[in-house]
Amino acid sequence: MALKTSKFDAADYLETTEDISHFLEDAFAEGDPAFIAHALGIVARSKGMSELADQVGVSRQSLYVALSESGNPSLSTFLGVLKALGLKLVPTPVPEAA
């Protein structure tokens, strides 16, 4: 009997605002802008890219491109997506190295 597998998509598991918040916290902890944009794209897909694009005021295609692994979203797009997701960016001090 052959083993059946399916492609994993994190977007399928981001159901609550808390799930999304934890997912993005982990992405931010990496400190890589491309990784953060990609993670935000996964979250956007989990919520519906077309609806989110409407709320942000950009086209669906533009949002896909901006939030891809090679994308570079503008600050206004980035903050608009966070707001549409019910999240906000809160700067916190980086702990000093001992």
N, C-alpha and C positions, 0 to 999 in steps of 0.2 A: 504494500500500500504506500503510495507516494505521499510525502509530507506536503501539505498545502500551506503556503505562506502568503502573507499580504504585506504590502508596503506600509511601513509605520508612518503615521502623520500625527505629529503632536497636536495639531489643530483639532483633531477628533476628541481630545481629552481635556481641552480648556473650556470648562463649562461655567464656572463661576468667576466673579470678579476676583475672589481670593486666589483661585487657580492661576488666573492671568497675572495677578500681582506677583505671586511667587515665581512664576515662569520668567517674567521680565526682571525681577530682582537678580535671578541667577545670570541672566544675559548681561545685565549691567555690571555684575561682579567680574565678568571676563574683561571688561574695559576695552573691547574691540568694537569700534563703530560699525563695521560691516556686520558683525555678529548681532549687535543690538538691532540694527535695521532689519536683518533677516528674522530675528525673533519677533519683532513687532509685526512683520509681514505674516508670520504664522498666526499670531493673535488676530490680526485683521481678517484672515481667512476664516478663523473659527467663528467670528461674529458676522461675517458676510461682507465681502469686499465692496460690493455695489452700494449697500446701505451706508457703510462707513465712509466711502468716497463722497457720497452725497452730503453727509454731515460735515465732512472736512472742507468741502467745496472744491474738490479736484475730480478729474475723471477716474474711472475705475482703472483704466490702463495706466495712467500716470501713477496711481497709488501702487499698483503691482510693481512697476519699474522702480519707484522710490524705495519700496520696502523689500526689494530683492537682495540677494547676497552681494550683488555688485552695485546696488543702489546707494544713493547718497541723498536722503530726504532733507529738504530745507527745514530749518528750525520751526517755521510756522506749520509745515505739514506734520512734523514730528509731534509738536505740542497739540495740534488739532486732532490727531489720531488718539493721543492719550486722553484728551478731554472727551472725545466721542466714546471712548471705552470706559469713562467714569473714573479715570485715574489722573493723577497730577505728579509732576516731577518735583521732588523735594530734596534740595541739596543737603548733604550731611558731611561733617568734617571727616577727613580720612585719618584713621588712627596713626599717630606718629610711631615710627619704627623705634624699637628699643635699642 
